[in-house]
Structures are given as structure tokens and as C-alpha cells.
Amino acid sequence: MFEEHLQKTIALLQNNQAIVFGIAIVIVVLFYFRPKEMFKLLGFCLFLVVAFYLMTQLVGLVGSGSKQKDQMTHKTSDAMRE
């Protein structure tokens, strides 16, 4: 769901260059007039990206671990039936 939304947003921005330039101008102006607040916001956004990345990695590890546990359980039950 998130990936689909991201792809649609990227396609919208690729097709509408005026929106991209407008956003870029606003960001540059904000960095010029309020650099302290913008760097705080940038740091917070970076923190959120790192936290999201770590959570997705953790979910992947837990998912693969439980999958391996299920495979071992099925192997054990198959061995007991023989």
C-alpha cells in the first residue's frame, strides 16, 4: 500500500515539473530564512527514515525466523510419522 502510494506520487511529480520547482523554491527559501528550524526538521526526518528502515529490517528478520521455525516443525512431524 505504501509502495503504491509512493509510486503514484513519484509519477505525479515526474509529470508536473512546475510542482517540483515550486516545492524546491519553498524549501530553499525556508532554509535561507529559518536555517535552524529547517535543520532540526531535516534531522527529525532523517531520524524517522532510519527508524522506519530498522523496523522493516526487524520485521523481515522475525518473519524469516518464524518461517524457518514452521519448516522445522513440519520436518519434525514428518519424521515422527515415518
C-alpha positions in Angstrom: 0.0 0.0 0.0 2.7 2.5 0.9 4.8 1.5 -2.1 1.9 2.0 -4.4 1.2 5.5 -3.0 4.9 6.3 -3.3 5.0 5.2 -6.9 1.9 7.4 -7.7 3.5 10.4 -6.0 6.7 10.0 -8.0 4.7 9.7 -11.2 2.8 12.8 -10.4 6.0 14.8 -9.7 7.7 13.5 -12.8 4.7 14.7 -14.9 4.4 18.1 -13.3 7.7 19.8 -13.2 6.1 23.1 -12.0 5.1 21.5 -8.7 8.7 20.2 -8.2 10.2 23.6 -8.9 7.7 25.3 -6.6 8.5 22.9 -3.7 12.2 23.3 -4.3 11.9 27.1 -4.2 9.9 27.0 -0.9 12.5 24.7 0.7 15.4 26.9 -0.4 13.6 30.0 0.9 12.9 28.3 4.2 16.5 27.1 4.6 17.6 30.7 3.9 15.3 32.5 6.3 14.9 29.8 9.0 18.0 27.6 8.8 18.0 26.5 12.5 14.4 25.2 12.3 14.9 23.6 8.9 18.0 21.7 10.1 16.0 20.5 13.1 13.2 19.3 10.8 15.8 17.7 8.5 17.3 15.8 11.4 13.9 14.7 12.6 13.0 13.4 9.1 16.3 11.6 8.9 15.6 10.0 12.3 12.2 8.9 11.0 13.7 7.3 7.9 16.3 5.4 9.9 13.7 4.2 12.4 11.4 3.1 9.6 14.3 1.3 7.9 15.3 -0.5 11.2 11.7 -1.6 11.8 11.3 -3.0 8.3 14.6 -4.9 8.8 13.4 -6.2 12.2 10.1 -7.4 10.7 12.0 -9.2 7.9 14.2 -11.0 10.5 11.2 -12.0 12.6 9.3 -13.2 9.5 12.2 -15.3 8.2 12.8 -16.8 11.7 9.2 -17.8 12.2 9.2 -19.3 8.6 12.2 -21.4 9.5 10.6 -22.5 12.7 7.5 -23.6 10.9 9.6 -25.6 8.4 11.5 -27.3 11.3 8.1 -28.2 12.9 6.8 -29.7 9.7 10.1 -31.7 9.2 9.9 -33.0 12.8 6.3 -34.1 12.4 7.1 -35.7 9.1 10.0 -37.6 10.7 7.8 -38.8 13.5 5.2 -40.2 11.1 7.8 -42.4 9.3 
